[in-house]
Amino acid sequence: MPTKIIDGKCNNCGICVYQCGAFVYRAVTHEQKIQVRAVNARACVECLVCIERCPQQAIELYLTGKKYFLN
């Protein structure tokens, strides 16, 4: 179940990095800034904690090319 971080909404707080037990997300340095990226999408165990806990609602869920939101 792939997830996608929306750059325009993400403030790089890193909550998803610390909440994800499957280590899907990582804080990386890009152009001298820390950015959160999904680096290991295949490891996702479909718990949806990242989507639930993101204070910026910056993570979206995609299934078979369709976008889904948790409300």
Phi and psi restraints in degrees (value plus and minus 20) as a CYANA .aco file:
   2 PRO   PHI     -95.3   -55.3
   2 PRO   PSI     122.8   162.8
   3 THR   PHI    -137.6   -97.6
   3 THR   PSI     137.3   177.3
   4 LYS   PHI    -156.2  -116.2
   4 LYS   PSI     112.3   152.3
   5 ILE   PHI    -107.2   -67.2
   5 ILE   PSI     108.4   148.4
   6 ILE   PHI    -109.7   -69.7
   6 ILE   PSI      90.5   130.5
   7 ASP   PHI     -77.2   -37.2
   7 ASP   PSI     -58.8   -18.8
   8 GLY   PHI     -87.4   -47.4
   8 GLY   PSI     -42.9    -2.9
   9 LYS   PHI    -119.5   -79.5
   9 LYS   PSI     -49.9    -9.9
  10 CYS   PHI     -89.3   -49.3
  10 CYS   PSI     108.4   148.4
  11 ASN   PHI    -124.1   -84.1
  11 ASN   PSI      -7.6    32.4
  12 ASN   PHI      39.2    79.2
  12 ASN   PSI      17.3    57.3
  13 CYS   PHI     -90.4   -50.4
  13 CYS   PSI     -46.9    -6.9
  14 GLY   PHI      66.7   106.7
  14 GLY   PSI     -14.2    25.8
  15 ILE   PHI     -79.1   -39.1
  15 ILE   PSI     -61.5   -21.5
  16 CYS   PHI     -83.1   -43.1
  16 CYS   PSI     -54.5   -14.5
  17 VAL   PHI     -81.8   -41.8
  17 VAL   PSI     -63.4   -23.4
  18 TYR   PHI    -102.6   -62.6
  18 TYR   PSI     -43.7    -3.7
  19 GLN   PHI    -104.9   -64.9
  19 GLN   PSI     -45.1    -5.1
  20 CYS   PHI    -101.3   -61.3
  20 CYS   PSI      92.1   132.1
  21 GLY   PHI     -95.8   -55.8
  21 GLY   PSI     -34.1     5.9
  22 ALA   PHI    -114.0   -74.0
  22 ALA   PSI     -19.0    21.0
  23 PHE   PHI      37.4    77.4
  23 PHE   PSI      22.4    62.4
  24 VAL   PHI     -91.9   -51.9
  24 VAL   PSI     -56.3   -16.3
  25 TYR   PHI    -124.1   -84.1
  25 TYR   PSI     131.6   171.6
  26 ARG   PHI    -167.5  -127.5
  26 ARG   PSI     124.1   164.1
  27 ALA   PHI    -106.7   -66.7
  27 ALA   PSI     101.4   141.4
  28 VAL   PHI    -141.4  -101.4
  28 VAL   PSI     135.2   175.2
  29 THR   PHI    -112.3   -72.3
  29 THR   PSI     105.7   145.7
  30 HIS   PHI    -158.2  -118.2
  30 HIS   PSI      99.3   139.3
  31 GLU   PHI      32.7    72.7
  31 GLU   PSI      26.1    66.1
  32 GLN   PHI      43.0    83.0
  32 GLN   PSI       3.5    43.5
  33 LYS   PHI    -146.7  -106.7
  33 LYS   PSI     128.5   168.5
  34 ILE   PHI    -106.3   -66.3
  34 ILE   PSI     108.1   148.1
  35 GLN   PHI    -151.1  -111.1
  35 GLN   PSI     123.8   163.8
  36 VAL   PHI    -110.9   -70.9
  36 VAL   PSI     112.4   152.4
  37 ARG   PHI    -155.6  -115.6
  37 ARG   PSI     127.7   167.7
  38 ALA   PHI    -102.6   -62.6
  38 ALA   PSI      90.8   130.8
  39 VAL   PHI    -130.4   -90.4
  39 VAL   PSI     -30.4     9.6
  40 ASN   PHI    -161.2  -121.2
  40 ASN   PSI      39.2    79.2
  41 ALA   PHI     -80.3   -40.3
  41 ALA   PSI     -50.7   -10.7
  42 ARG   PHI     -88.1   -48.1
  42 ARG   PSI     -38.0     2.0
  43 ALA   PHI    -102.5   -62.5
  43 ALA   PSI     -27.5    12.5
  44 CYS   PHI     -78.7   -38.7
  44 CYS   PSI     111.8   151.8
  45 VAL   PHI    -124.0   -84.0
  45 VAL   PSI      -7.0    33.0
  46 GLU   PHI      42.3    82.3
  46 GLU   PSI      16.2    56.2
  47 CYS   PHI    -103.7   -63.7
  47 CYS   PSI     -41.7    -1.7
  48 LEU   PHI      46.5    86.5
  48 LEU   PSI      -5.6    34.4
  49 VAL   PHI     -82.2   -42.2
  49 VAL   PSI     -57.7   -17.7
  50 CYS   PHI     -80.5   -40.5
  50 CYS   PSI     -63.1   -23.1
  51 ILE   PHI     -89.3   -49.3
  51 ILE   PSI     -62.9   -22.9
  52 GLU   PHI     -84.7   -44.7
  52 GLU   PSI     -58.4   -18.4
  53 ARG   PHI    -115.7   -75.7
  53 ARG   PSI     -27.0    13.0
  54 CYS   PHI     -89.2   -49.2
  54 CYS   PSI      94.5   134.5
  55 PRO   PHI     -88.4   -48.4
  55 PRO   PSI     -40.7    -0.7
  56 GLN   PHI    -115.4   -75.4
  56 GLN   PSI     -23.2    16.8
  57 GLN   PHI      32.2    72.2
  57 GLN   PSI      26.9    66.9
  58 ALA   PHI    -120.2   -80.2
  58 ALA   PSI     -11.7    28.3
  59 ILE   PHI    -138.9   -98.9
  59 ILE   PSI     108.6   148.6
  60 GLU   PHI    -135.0   -95.0
  60 GLU   PSI     133.6   173.6
  61 LEU   PHI    -127.7   -87.7
  61 LEU   PSI     113.3   153.3
  62 TYR   PHI    -142.5  -102.5
  62 TYR   PSI     109.4   149.4
  63 LEU   PHI    -145.2  -105.2
  63 LEU   PSI     105.5   145.5
  64 THR   PHI      22.4    62.4
  64 THR   PSI      27.2    67.2
  65 GLY   PHI      60.4   100.4
  65 GLY   PSI     -18.7    21.3
  66 LYS   PHI    -127.3   -87.3
  66 LYS   PSI     127.7   167.7
  67 LYS   PHI    -117.1   -77.1
  67 LYS   PSI     113.7   153.7
  68 TYR   PHI    -145.5  -105.5
  68 TYR   PSI     126.9   166.9
  69 PHE   PHI    -141.4  -101.4
  69 PHE   PSI     128.5   168.5
  70 LEU   PHI    -118.7   -78.7
  70 LEU   PSI     108.2   148.2
